[in-house]
């Protein structure tokens, strides 16, 4: 029977010591390698950079890279590095503060994607300040004057729905839809059925091409707007959305509703004229052709009914043969 070769005791002791040192050692005694700023060379890094070299989107790698053995436990180092990855844009004095926890409208796709929206300037939003602060539209509106008035409003009424609404419109003019949506969310968390805030949020999502969300919010605003204020802005916005959708007949109906409530409104007149001058699409031509063909068929059928028969009566007046006319009746037997 073969016996196992004997291993020298010295070798076992040295191997045991090396394994023990490898287990208890931590990353502070090892060399950290990282990429340079241009991501073209591997260079030695600092211990405080553990976790900072990970990509911002690779959270799993950042978690593994920022964890090390310290004494008898695993700990995370350099938490400020991960904070830099998740750092939000710097705060502005006209921000609406801490974002709202939740609103009734957070399930809308455009609201959920508020952190992904590209910059989008809405010059028409300046009309909200012209109406509120009675500015002159004939000249260029001074945004510095608007900012000063908003600072004063935020100082006097920092938690008012109207203040958050105006701050949201301000960020629309500055081209920051994320901040605008956050301000509108803040207002809707307090007043979820505010018609003006709902309409402003609908306009933002409409410009970002979230048409279904914009229709939902505009219709909701139309439902809750007070009768004395009039709903011509809601009808006009719905007309714009349906026109963008290609539903020209519905858009025309809403533009006419707008003119009924606000006669002479120039944008509605312009868009309505565009719809009237727009050539018919092939589908509309086919629809009109089918309707015309059905009308002709019905008229021909009715004309055929009124045509006189050979006996002088019309087909509609022709006497109908009774079902019992051809049946023979037996005479009763004589008693």
Secondary structure in CASP SS format (residue, H / E / C, confidence):
PFRMAT SS
TARGET T0000
AUTHOR 0000-0000-0000
METHOD secondary structure of the structure
MODEL  1
X C 1.00
X C 1.00
X C 1.00
X C 1.00
X C 1.00
X C 1.00
X C 1.00
X C 1.00
X H 1.00
X H 1.00
X H 1.00
X H 1.00
X H 1.00
X H 1.00
X H 1.00
X H 1.00
X H 1.00
X H 1.00
X H 1.00
X H 1.00
X H 1.00
X H 1.00
X H 1.00
X H 1.00
X C 1.00
X C 1.00
X H 1.00
X H 1.00
X H 1.00
X C 1.00
X C 1.00
X C 1.00
X E 1.00
X E 1.00
X E 1.00
X C 1.00
X C 1.00
X C 1.00
X C 1.00
X C 1.00
X C 1.00
X E 1.00
X E 1.00
X E 1.00
X C 1.00
X C 1.00
X H 1.00
X H 1.00
X H 1.00
X C 1.00
X C 1.00
X C 1.00
X C 1.00
X C 1.00
X C 1.00
X C 1.00
X C 1.00
X C 1.00
X H 1.00
X H 1.00
X H 1.00
X H 1.00
X H 1.00
X H 1.00
X H 1.00
X C 1.00
X E 1.00
X E 1.00
X E 1.00
X E 1.00
X C 1.00
X C 1.00
X E 1.00
X E 1.00
X E 1.00
X E 1.00
X C 1.00
X C 1.00
X H 1.00
X H 1.00
X H 1.00
X H 1.00
X H 1.00
X H 1.00
X H 1.00
X C 1.00
X C 1.00
X C 1.00
X C 1.00
X C 1.00
X C 1.00
X C 1.00
X C 1.00
X C 1.00
X C 1.00
X C 1.00
X C 1.00
X C 1.00
X C 1.00
X C 1.00
X C 1.00
X C 1.00
X C 1.00
X C 1.00
X C 1.00
X C 1.00
X C 1.00
X C 1.00
X H 1.00
X H 1.00
X H 1.00
X H 1.00
X C 1.00
X H 1.00
X H 1.00
X H 1.00
X C 1.00
X C 1.00
X C 1.00
X C 1.00
X C 1.00
X C 1.00
X H 1.00
X H 1.00
X H 1.00
X H 1.00
X H 1.00
X H 1.00
X H 1.00
X H 1.00
X H 1.00
X H 1.00
X H 1.00
X C 1.00
X C 1.00
X C 1.00
X C 1.00
X C 1.00
X C 1.00
X C 1.00
X C 1.00
X C 1.00
X H 1.00
X H 1.00
X H 1.00
X H 1.00
X H 1.00
X H 1.00
X H 1.00
X H 1.00
X H 1.00
X H 1.00
X H 1.00
X H 1.00
X H 1.00
X H 1.00
X C 1.00
X C 1.00
X C 1.00
X C 1.00
X H 1.00
X H 1.00
X H 1.00
X H 1.00
X H 1.00
X H 1.00
X H 1.00
X H 1.00
X H 1.00
X H 1.00
X H 1.00
X H 1.00
X H 1.00
X H 1.00
X C 1.00
X C 1.00
X H 1.00
X H 1.00
X H 1.00
X H 1.00
X H 1.00
X H 1.00
X H 1.00
X H 1.00
X H 1.00
X H 1.00
X H 1.00
X H 1.00
X H 1.00
X H 1.00
X C 1.00
X C 1.00
X C 1.00
X C 1.00
X H 1.00
X H 1.00
X H 1.00
X H 1.00
X H 1.00
X H 1.00
X H 1.00
X H 1.00
X H 1.00
X H 1.00
X H 1.00
X H 1.00
X H 1.00
X C 1.00
X C 1.00
X C 1.00
X H 1.00
X H 1.00
X H 1.00
X H 1.00
X H 1.00
X H 1.00
X H 1.00
X H 1.00
X H 1.00
X H 1.00
X H 1.00
X H 1.00
X H 1.00
X H 1.00
X C 1.00
X C 1.00
X H 1.00
X H 1.00
X H 1.00
X C 1.00
X C 1.00
X H 1.00
X H 1.00
X H 1.00
X H 1.00
X H 1.00
X H 1.00
X H 1.00
X H 1.00
X H 1.00
X H 1.00
X H 1.00
X H 1.00
X H 1.00
X H 1.00
X C 1.00
X C 1.00
X H 1.00
X H 1.00
X H 1.00
X H 1.00
X H 1.00
X H 1.00
X H 1.00
X H 1.00
X H 1.00
X H 1.00
X H 1.00
X H 1.00
X H 1.00
X H 1.00
X C 1.00
X C 1.00
X C 1.00
X C 1.00
X H 1.00
X H 1.00
X H 1.00
X H 1.00
X H 1.00
X H 1.00
X H 1.00
X H 1.00
X H 1.00
X H 1.00
X H 1.00
X H 1.00
X C 1.00
X C 1.00
X C 1.00
X C 1.00
X H 1.00
X H 1.00
X H 1.00
X H 1.00
X H 1.00
X H 1.00
X H 1.00
X H 1.00
X H 1.00
X H 1.00
X H 1.00
X H 1.00
X H 1.00
X H 1.00
X H 1.00
X H 1.00
X H 1.00
X H 1.00
X H 1.00
X H 1.00
X H 1.00
X H 1.00
X H 1.00
X H 1.00
X H 1.00
X C 1.00
X E 1.00
X C 1.00
X C 1.00
X C 1.00
X C 1.00
X C 1.00
X E 1.00
X C 1.00
X C 1.00
X C 1.00
X C 1.00
X C 1.00
X C 1.00
X C 1.00
X C 1.00
X C 1.00
X C 1.00
X C 1.00
X C 1.00
X C 1.00
X C 1.00
X C 1.00
X C 1.00
X C 1.00
X C 1.00
X C 1.00
X C 1.00
X C 1.00
END
